[in-house]
Amino acid sequence: MFDNNKSILVTGCAGFIGSNFVPYFLDRYKNYNIINLDLLTYAGDLENLKECEDNARYKFIKGDICNRELVEFIFSEYNIQGVIHFAAESHVDNSIKNPGIFVQTNVNGTFTLIDVAYKYWMEKPFIYNEQYKNCRFHHISTDEVYGTLSENPKELFTETTPYAPNSPYSASKASSDMIIRAYNETYGLNTVITNCSNNYGPKQHDEKLIPTIIRKALANEPIPIYGDGKNIRDWLYVLDHCKGIDMVYHTGKNSETYNIGGRNERTNLQIVNKICEILDEKVPSEKSYKKLITFVEDRAGHDRRYAIDATKLENELAWKADENFDSGIVKTIEWYLEKYKGKLC
């Protein structure tokens, strides 16, 4: 058993963002224990958390967030006093091929977690049990719930932008957001939601855009870019996202939503060109890696542009991204060069 520190349940920590969040959080706060509940699907890898496995304040439990009996056991066994919920199916292409898994994990799993939290922490609607009166449920969501934007740079997603999800993935995340809202409004549960833009950085799954570009380039294979490559995303360095989550969890207002974005809009073509230029310098080849760029059939329902206005988080909680894209992408490439060293030819 843990000591008298406060224990929080953090789901999906073996994935990309969670595995960056856990070491950051354990290092920053010595009065917390973290229970990591993760099913270790294809996107989860305990290698991502090797630096934490010997930490006495960290415990990994393999399991499904939809397993109510297990979630109830974790709450009672470890006296859970907070939840930060990362766990989600998140790959859009996979959601198009097999949407049912996304509904099961993202909707039903979120319901299971928040319903157990409500039953464990609260005596009845709007009445917390005395020892749990400061317990909070923090739900990690995505900017994709807002749909797509025009190419007008003045048009940005804010916390009041109407939801208009366009993929099974974003629809499942929008649904889970609504469940969180309902438990706040109906039962008075202390909840916050953060919606983030595209993350990048160390430990991201190989299937995602930036790791794919780096991996394909180093293997001298075609680098696939959907459609015309002009889809625009706002890129957020993962550690900046972790710091934003930390601020919202500790100081955000009950029931509020906060958008976390990097103010780094780039087209996919700009991303791939930048990465190729850096690789041309760091790992020179006979020809520029740009020669490997290959345009492939566009993804079904591919949103044209996402961009977040993080003004609320910046003004109310004094958050600011430490990395711009030019600094963050160099750190990211260096991490992947180390990862792929000797593994690709």
SULVEN-V793436 format. One record per pair of residues at least 24 apart in sequence whose C-alpha atoms are under 8 Angstrom apart, sorted by sequence separation. I is the first residue (numbers start at 1). GAP is how many residues later the second one is. D is the distance in Angstrom with one decimal. If there is no record, write none. Layout:
[[I | GAP | D] [I | GAP | D]]
This chain:
[[8 | 24 | 7.2] [10 | 24 | 6.5] [11 | 24 | 8.0] [12 | 24 | 6.8] [13 | 24 | 7.3] [14 | 24 | 6.6] [33 | 24 | 4.5] [34 | 24 | 4.9] [35 | 24 | 5.0] [36 | 24 | 4.7] [37 | 24 | 5.0] [38 | 24 | 5.2] [39 | 24 | 4.6] [6 | 25 | 6.3] [7 | 25 | 5.7] [8 | 25 | 6.3] [9 | 25 | 6.1] [10 | 25 | 6.0] [11 | 25 | 5.5] [12 | 25 | 6.1] [13 | 25 | 6.5] [32 | 25 | 7.0] [33 | 25 | 5.8] [34 | 25 | 6.3] [35 | 25 | 6.0] [36 | 25 | 5.9] [37 | 25 | 5.9] [38 | 25 | 5.6] [39 | 25 | 5.2] [145 | 25 | 5.1] [236 | 25 | 5.8] [237 | 25 | 7.2] [5 | 26 | 5.0] [6 | 26 | 4.9] [7 | 26 | 4.5] [8 | 26 | 5.3] [9 | 26 | 4.8] [10 | 26 | 5.1] [11 | 26 | 4.8] [12 | 26 | 4.7] [14 | 26 | 6.9] [23 | 26 | 7.8] [33 | 26 | 8.0] [35 | 26 | 7.2] [37 | 26 | 6.1] [38 | 26 | 6.6] [39 | 26 | 7.8] [144 | 26 | 5.5] [145 | 26 | 6.6] [235 | 26 | 7.1] [236 | 26 | 4.3] [5 | 27 | 5.3] [6 | 27 | 6.0] [7 | 27 | 5.9] [8 | 27 | 6.2] [9 | 27 | 6.2] [10 | 27 | 6.6] [11 | 27 | 6.0] [12 | 27 | 7.5] [16 | 27 | 7.9] [37 | 27 | 7.5] [38 | 27 | 7.6] [234 | 27 | 6.7] [235 | 27 | 5.5] [236 | 27 | 7.7] [5 | 28 | 6.2] [7 | 28 | 7.1] [9 | 28 | 7.2] [15 | 28 | 5.8] [16 | 28 | 7.7] [23 | 28 | 7.4] [37 | 28 | 7.3] [142 | 28 | 7.7] [145 | 28 | 6.6] [234 | 28 | 6.3] [235 | 28 | 7.1] [236 | 28 | 7.1] [14 | 29 | 7.9] [15 | 29 | 4.5] [19 | 29 | 5.8] [23 | 29 | 6.5] [145 | 29 | 5.3] [234 | 29 | 6.1] [235 | 29 | 5.2] [14 | 30 | 4.6] [15 | 30 | 6.6] [19 | 30 | 5.9] [22 | 30 | 7.9] [234 | 30 | 5.1] [235 | 30 | 6.3] [2 | 31 | 7.4] [13 | 31 | 7.8] [14 | 31 | 5.2] [26 | 31 | 7.6] [142 | 31 | 7.3] [233 | 31 | 7.9] [234 | 31 | 4.2] [235 | 31 | 7.4] [12 | 32 | 7.5] [14 | 32 | 5.5] [16 | 32 | 7.9] [141 | 32 | 6.4] [233 | 32 | 5.4] [234 | 32 | 6.5] [15 | 33 | 7.6] [232 | 33 | 6.4] [233 | 33 | 5.7] [14 | 34 | 6.2] [232 | 34 | 5.4] [233 | 34 | 6.4] [14 | 35 | 6.6] [198 | 35 | 6.6] [200 | 35 | 6.9] [232 | 35 | 4.2] [233 | 35 | 7.6] [141 | 36 | 7.2] [197 | 36 | 7.5] [198 | 36 | 6.0] [199 | 36 | 5.8] [200 | 36 | 6.3] [201 | 36 | 5.9] [202 | 36 | 7.8] [231 | 36 | 5.3] [232 | 36 | 6.5] [197 | 37 | 5.8] [198 | 37 | 5.0] [199 | 37 | 4.7] [200 | 37 | 5.2] [201 | 37 | 5.6] [230 | 37 | 5.0] [231 | 37 | 6.0] [66 | 38 | 7.7] [139 | 38 | 7.6] [197 | 38 | 6.2] [198 | 38 | 5.9] [199 | 38 | 5.6] [200 | 38 | 5.6] [201 | 38 | 7.9] [229 | 38 | 6.6] [230 | 38 | 6.0] [66 | 39 | 6.8] [197 | 39 | 6.2] [199 | 39 | 5.4] [229 | 39 | 5.1] [230 | 39 | 6.2] [65 | 40 | 7.3] [81 | 40 | 8.0] [196 | 40 | 8.0] [229 | 40 | 4.9] [71 | 41 | 7.9] [139 | 41 | 7.4] [66 | 42 | 6.3] [67 | 42 | 8.0] [71 | 42 | 6.9] [75 | 42 | 7.8] [199 | 42 | 7.7] [265 | 42 | 6.8] [66 | 43 | 4.3] [225 | 43 | 7.3] [65 | 44 | 5.0] [66 | 44 | 7.8] [68 | 44 | 6.1] [72 | 44 | 6.3] [225 | 44 | 7.6] [263 | 44 | 7.5] [64 | 45 | 7.9] [65 | 45 | 7.4] [67 | 45 | 7.6] [68 | 45 | 7.7] [71 | 45 | 7.2] [75 | 45 | 7.3] [196 | 45 | 7.5] [263 | 45 | 7.1] [66 | 46 | 5.9] [261 | 46 | 7.5] [262 | 46 | 7.7] [263 | 46 | 7.6] [65 | 47 | 7.0] [66 | 47 | 7.7] [261 | 47 | 5.2] [263 | 47 | 8.0] [65 | 48 | 6.7] [68 | 48 | 7.6] [260 | 48 | 7.1] [261 | 48 | 6.7] [262 | 48 | 7.9] [38 | 49 | 7.2] [259 | 49 | 6.7] [260 | 49 | 7.8] [261 | 49 | 5.6] [259 | 50 | 6.9] [260 | 50 | 5.4] [81 | 51 | 6.5] [194 | 51 | 7.3] [259 | 51 | 5.4] [85 | 52 | 7.7] [137 | 52 | 7.8] [139 | 52 | 7.6] [141 | 52 | 6.8] [142 | 52 | 7.5] [143 | 52 | 5.3] [258 | 52 | 7.6] [278 | 52 | 7.6] [81 | 53 | 8.0] [82 | 53 | 5.1] [83 | 53 | 6.4] [84 | 53 | 6.2] [85 | 53 | 6.1] [86 | 53 | 7.0] [136 | 53 | 7.5] [137 | 53 | 6.3] [138 | 53 | 5.8] [139 | 53 | 6.3] [140 | 53 | 6.0] [141 | 53 | 5.7] [142 | 53 | 4.3] [143 | 53 | 5.5] [259 | 53 | 7.5] [260 | 53 | 7.1] [2 | 54 | 7.8] [11 | 54 | 7.8] [81 | 54 | 5.2] [82 | 54 | 5.1] [83 | 54 | 4.8] [84 | 54 | 4.7] [85 | 54 | 5.0] [86 | 54 | 5.5] [136 | 54 | 5.0] [137 | 54 | 4.8] [138 | 54 | 5.0] [139 | 54 | 4.8] [140 | 54 | 5.2] [141 | 54 | 4.6] [142 | 54 | 4.8] [143 | 54 | 5.5] [194 | 54 | 7.8] [258 | 54 | 6.8] [259 | 54 | 6.8] [275 | 54 | 7.7] [2 | 55 | 7.0] [81 | 55 | 7.4] [82 | 55 | 5.9] [83 | 55 | 6.0] [84 | 55 | 6.1] [85 | 55 | 5.9] [135 | 55 | 6.9] [136 | 55 | 5.7] [137 | 55 | 6.5] [138 | 55 | 5.8] [139 | 55 | 6.5] [140 | 55 | 6.4] [141 | 55 | 6.5] [142 | 55 | 6.4] [258 | 55 | 6.0] [84 | 56 | 7.4] [134 | 56 | 8.0] [136 | 56 | 7.7] [138 | 56 | 7.7] [140 | 56 | 7.9] [192 | 56 | 7.5] [192 | 57 | 7.3] [275 | 58 | 7.7] [213 | 59 | 6.5] [217 | 59 | 7.6] [262 | 59 | 6.3] [192 | 60 | 7.2] [264 | 60 | 6.8] [125 | 61 | 7.2] [126 | 61 | 5.5] [127 | 61 | 7.7] [192 | 61 | 7.3] [210 | 61 | 7.8] [214 | 61 | 7.2] [264 | 61 | 6.1] [125 | 62 | 4.2] [126 | 62 | 4.4] [192 | 62 | 6.0] [193 | 62 | 7.8] [195 | 62 | 7.5] [210 | 62 | 7.7] [213 | 62 | 7.5] [214 | 62 | 8.0] [262 | 62 | 7.3] [124 | 63 | 7.5] [125 | 63 | 5.9] [126 | 63 | 6.9] [191 | 63 | 5.7] [192 | 63 | 5.3] [193 | 63 | 6.6] [194 | 63 | 5.6] [195 | 63 | 6.4] [196 | 63 | 5.8] [197 | 63 | 6.6] [125 | 64 | 7.9] [190 | 64 | 5.5] [191 | 64 | 5.2] [192 | 64 | 5.4] [193 | 64 | 4.7] [194 | 64 | 4.8] [195 | 64 | 4.8] [196 | 64 | 4.6] [197 | 64 | 5.2] [107 | 65 | 5.9] [111 | 65 | 7.4] [190 | 65 | 6.6] [191 | 65 | 7.5] [192 | 65 | 5.9] [193 | 65 | 6.4] [194 | 65 | 5.6] [195 | 65 | 6.1] [196 | 65 | 5.8] [197 | 65 | 7.3] [252 | 65 | 7.2] [102 | 66 | 7.3] [106 | 66 | 5.8] [107 | 66 | 7.2] [110 | 66 | 6.1] [114 | 66 | 7.3] [192 | 66 | 7.9] [194 | 66 | 6.8] [229 | 66 | 7.5] [251 | 66 | 7.2] [102 | 67 | 6.2] [106 | 67 | 6.2] [122 | 67 | 8.0] [228 | 67 | 6.8] [18 | 68 | 6.4] [107 | 68 | 6.2] [111 | 68 | 6.6] [225 | 68 | 7.1] [227 | 68 | 6.1] [17 | 69 | 7.7] [99 | 69 | 5.7] [103 | 69 | 5.5] [107 | 69 | 5.0] [110 | 69 | 7.7] [114 | 69 | 7.7] [118 | 69 | 7.9] [220 | 69 | 7.8] [223 | 69 | 5.5] [224 | 69 | 6.3] [225 | 69 | 6.0] [226 | 69 | 5.9] [227 | 69 | 5.9] [248 | 69 | 7.6] [99 | 70 | 7.3] [102 | 70 | 6.3] [106 | 70 | 6.3] [222 | 70 | 4.7] [223 | 70 | 4.7] [224 | 70 | 5.0] [225 | 70 | 4.8] [226 | 70 | 5.1] [227 | 70 | 5.5] [228 | 70 | 8.0] [247 | 70 | 6.9] [7 | 71 | 6.6] [9 | 71 | 6.3] [96 | 71 | 7.1] [118 | 71 | 6.6] [184 | 71 | 6.3] [221 | 71 | 6.6] [222 | 71 | 6.0] [223 | 71 | 5.5] [224 | 71 | 5.8] [225 | 71 | 5.9] [226 | 71 | 5.9] [227 | 71 | 4.2] [7 | 72 | 6.6] [8 | 72 | 5.2] [9 | 72 | 7.8] [11 | 72 | 7.9] [15 | 72 | 7.9] [95 | 72 | 7.4] [96 | 72 | 6.3] [217 | 72 | 6.0] [220 | 72 | 7.2] [222 | 72 | 5.9] [224 | 72 | 6.0] [226 | 72 | 4.6] [227 | 72 | 7.6] [231 | 72 | 7.3] [232 | 72 | 6.2] [233 | 72 | 5.8] [234 | 72 | 6.2] [247 | 72 | 7.5] [7 | 73 | 5.2] [8 | 73 | 5.5] [9 | 73 | 6.2] [10 | 73 | 5.8] [11 | 73 | 6.6] [12 | 73 | 7.3] [13 | 73 | 7.1] [95 | 73 | 5.5] [96 | 73 | 7.8] [226 | 73 | 6.6] [231 | 73 | 4.8] [232 | 73 | 4.5] [233 | 73 | 5.0] [234 | 73 | 5.0] [6 | 74 | 7.6] [7 | 74 | 5.9] [8 | 74 | 4.6] [9 | 74 | 4.8] [10 | 74 | 4.8] [11 | 74 | 5.1] [12 | 74 | 5.3] [13 | 74 | 7.3] [95 | 74 | 5.4] [181 | 74 | 7.3] [230 | 74 | 7.8] [231 | 74 | 5.7] [232 | 74 | 6.3] [233 | 74 | 6.3] [234 | 74 | 6.9] [6 | 75 | 6.6] [7 | 75 | 7.2] [8 | 75 | 5.6] [9 | 75 | 6.4] [10 | 75 | 5.8] [11 | 75 | 5.4] [12 | 75 | 3.9] [92 | 75 | 7.0] [217 | 75 | 7.0] [232 | 75 | 8.0] [244 | 75 | 6.4] [2 | 76 | 7.9] [8 | 76 | 7.6] [9 | 76 | 7.9] [10 | 76 | 7.1] [11 | 76 | 5.1] [12 | 76 | 7.2] [92 | 76 | 7.5] [243 | 76 | 7.9] [1 | 77 | 7.7] [92 | 77 | 5.7] [91 | 78 | 7.3] [92 | 78 | 8.0] [90 | 79 | 6.4] [89 | 80 | 7.5] [240 | 80 | 7.9] [240 | 81 | 5.4] [240 | 82 | 6.4] [240 | 83 | 7.2] [237 | 84 | 7.9] [236 | 85 | 8.0] [237 | 86 | 6.5] [237 | 87 | 7.8] [237 | 88 | 7.6] [236 | 89 | 7.8] [235 | 90 | 7.1] [237 | 91 | 6.1] [159 | 98 | 6.3] [159 | 99 | 6.4] [159 | 100 | 6.3] [158 | 101 | 6.9] [197 | 109 | 7.5] [197 | 110 | 7.1] [138 | 111 | 6.3] [197 | 111 | 6.5] [196 | 112 | 7.7] [136 | 113 | 7.6] [143 | 116 | 7.8] [214 | 119 | 7.3] [214 | 122 | 7.5] [211 | 125 | 7.4] [215 | 125 | 7.6] [219 | 125 | 5.6] [220 | 125 | 7.9] [218 | 126 | 6.7] [219 | 126 | 5.4] [201 | 127 | 7.2] [218 | 127 | 7.1] [201 | 128 | 7.3] [200 | 129 | 8.0] [215 | 129 | 7.9] [201 | 130 | 7.4] [202 | 130 | 5.7] [201 | 131 | 4.8] [200 | 132 | 7.4] [202 | 133 | 6.0] [167 | 134 | 6.8] [202 | 134 | 7.1] [166 | 135 | 6.6] [166 | 137 | 7.5] [157 | 149 | 7.5] [156 | 150 | 7.6] [157 | 150 | 6.0] [158 | 150 | 6.5] [156 | 151 | 5.3] [157 | 151 | 4.7] [158 | 151 | 5.5] [155 | 152 | 7.9] [156 | 152 | 5.4] [157 | 152 | 5.7] [158 | 152 | 7.5] [151 | 153 | 7.9] [156 | 153 | 5.6] [149 | 154 | 8.0] [150 | 154 | 7.4] [151 | 154 | 6.7] [48 | 155 | 6.4] [148 | 155 | 5.2] [149 | 155 | 6.8] [150 | 155 | 6.6] [147 | 156 | 6.9] [148 | 156 | 6.0] [149 | 156 | 5.1] [148 | 157 | 5.5] [149 | 157 | 6.0] [148 | 158 | 6.0] [149 | 158 | 7.6] [147 | 159 | 7.9] [43 | 162 | 6.1] [144 | 162 | 7.4] [143 | 163 | 7.1] [143 | 164 | 7.9] [84 | 165 | 8.0] [143 | 165 | 7.3] [17 | 182 | 7.9] [20 | 182 | 7.8] [20 | 183 | 7.6] [19 | 184 | 7.5] [16 | 186 | 7.8] [16 | 187 | 5.4] [17 | 187 | 7.7] [15 | 188 | 7.9] [16 | 188 | 4.8] [15 | 189 | 7.6] [16 | 189 | 6.7] [15 | 190 | 7.8] [96 | 204 | 7.9] [93 | 206 | 7.4] [20 | 218 | 7.2] [21 | 218 | 7.3] [24 | 218 | 7.7] [20 | 219 | 6.7] [17 | 221 | 6.4] [21 | 221 | 5.3] [25 | 221 | 7.7] [20 | 222 | 7.3] [17 | 225 | 7.5]]
